Amino acid sequence: MFFLTIYIKEAHAVDEWKLGNRICIKQHKTIEERKSAALQMINDLKLEIPTFLDTIDNSFEELFCIWPERYIILDPKKGNEIVFISAPETVGVTVHQPYHLEEAIKNYLQ
């Protein structure tokens, strides 16, 4: 099993839907801007897993309805079939529950 990140469009871009003042990134207009934002995330989080960029027309995000974030498990033994895709839970606000991913990984490895 391996993990990777696909960096997609900004969830809270300052020029669209600003959320606080901690991260102030404009929505990417070019792939170079997306790459710069992804490198900032990698450095800020000290991320050590492979990170790829979605296309500037957001084809990955649109194909998997992945905004603002999702966790996906693919099974290489089944032709990379999706065996798990997280969905946000709504309890007043939209929140992803990491324990669902942990549970899905445990189930997949059994």
Buried (B, 14 or more C-beta within 10 A) or exposed (E): EEEEBBBBBBEBBBEEEEEEEEBEBEBBEEEEBBBEBBEEBBEEEEEEEEBEBBEBEBEBBBEBEBBEEBBBBBEEEEEEEEBBBBEEEEEEEEEBBEEBBEEBBEEEEE
